[in-house]
Amino acid sequence: MRAGLIGRPVFGWIPLLLLGVAGSARAEYGVNFPEPASQGAREIYDVHMLTFWIATVLMVIVTGLVAYSVWKHRRSRGFEADARFHEGWFGRWGWVSVPVLVLGVDLTIATSANPTLVRLWHPPADVELDVKVTGHQWWWEYEYLDHGVTVESRAAPQEIAGDNYLREVDNPLVLPVGTKVRFLHTSADVLHAFWVPALGFKKDAIPGYITETWTEIDREGVFRGQCAELCGTWHARMPIVVKAVSRDAFDLWVRERRAEAQRAAEEADPTREWSRDELMARGEQTYVARCAACHMANGEGMPPAFPPLKGSKAVLGPVEDHVGVIINGVPGTAMQSWARLNDLEIAALVTYERNAWGGGTGELIQPARIAAVRSESQSAAR
C-alpha cells in the first residue's frame, strides 16, 4: 500500500454525495485511519487496507451475482424456481468453491497480520523508556519509571477544551520521538483499554495484571486516542492525548516536572497553618479534579452507585473517619484510595467538603492533623 494514501478518505466522494447540501456536516468526511506516526501503525494501516480491498472486491462480485440472478431469473420472463438447483454443476461446486475462497481470504489476511501483531506484542530488548499506564474511573495515570515522574491526566472542561471537548486533557502524555517506549498497562478498578490509533496499538488495562505494548514515534505532534473499553458512567471522559517532542524538549519537561513535585512537597510542610480561604480554594480545585466526576460538583452524587456527600455522615461525622475514607477508600465500591495525595491536598479537600454546599461545619483541617491520621492508619495496617 502506498504511504501517500495514508490518512486520505476512502471513496471520499461517496459521503459527499450522500450528504448533499448538509452544510457544515461536510467539513469532515474522512472515513479512514489517521496518518500513522510509527512503523507499527503503518503496518496496521497496510493490513487494514488489504482487508478493505479484499472485502470490496468480494462485495462487487457478490452484488453482481445477486443482481444478475434477480434480473436473469425474474418472474416476468416466465422463469420458474427449480428445487433441483443443487443437483447441477453450479450448485454442487458452489458449496465447495465458496468455503475454499473464504478460507483463502482468511489465510491471506492472517499471514499479513500475524507478523505485525507479534511485533507489537513483544517489546524489543533495547527499550529506552518505560511508562506505566494505569486506568482509573475516569482518568489516566502515567508513571515514567525511569525518571521518577508521575502525571495524572483528566478530560479538560469544555470552556478550556473548546472544539476538542472530551478529546483534550489537562496533562498530556509527553514522549520523545525516535525513542523505543514500552507501556506497562494495568487498572486500579475496572477494565480499561489504552488506544491511540496514530501510534498503532490498543491494549487492555486489567486490574491485577500487567500487559505490555510498545511504540517508537517518528515525528513530533499531538496524537489523540480514547479508552476503548466500556468502563462505566463517564467512559467518554477518558480521552488520551500524546504529545511527541524532541529528546531535548522531553528532558527539559522531565526536569520541570521534578521541580514542580519538589515544590509541592516543600509546600505541604505539616507545621504550616493555612487560612480558611487558602484551604477552601485548594480544596475546591482538588474536589473538581478528583471527586466531582462521581459525586457531582454540587455534592449530590449519582445514587445509588455514587452516594451524595452533601449533608452526609461521611463529611459531617468524625474528621478521622472522613480522612480514613479518602486515604483507604471503601472496599467493594468505586471509592478508591487517594493516599497518593499529600497532606496539604487532603487537608484542603476535607475542609472544602465539610464547609461547601451551604451546610458547613466551620472546621479547618490543617496538614498536621492529616499527617497524624495517616500515621495511625499505617500503624494499624502493620
URDA-V701354 format. One record per helix or strand of 2 or more residues. SS is the DSSP state (h for helix, s for strand). FROM is the first residue (numbers start at 0). TO is the last residue. If there is no record, write none. Layout:
SS_FROM_TO ; SS_FROM_TO
//
This chain:
h_2_4 ; h_11_18 ; h_22_26 ; h_38_71 ; h_74_76 ; h_84_86 ; h_88_120 ; s_128_135 ; s_138_143 ; s_148_152 ; h_157_163 ; s_172_175 ; s_179_186 ; s_191_195 ; h_196_198 ; s_200_204 ; s_210_216 ; s_220_226 ; h_234_236 ; s_238_244 ; h_246_266 ; h_275_289 ; h_291_294 ; h_312_315 ; h_318_327 ; h_342_352 ; h_366_380
//
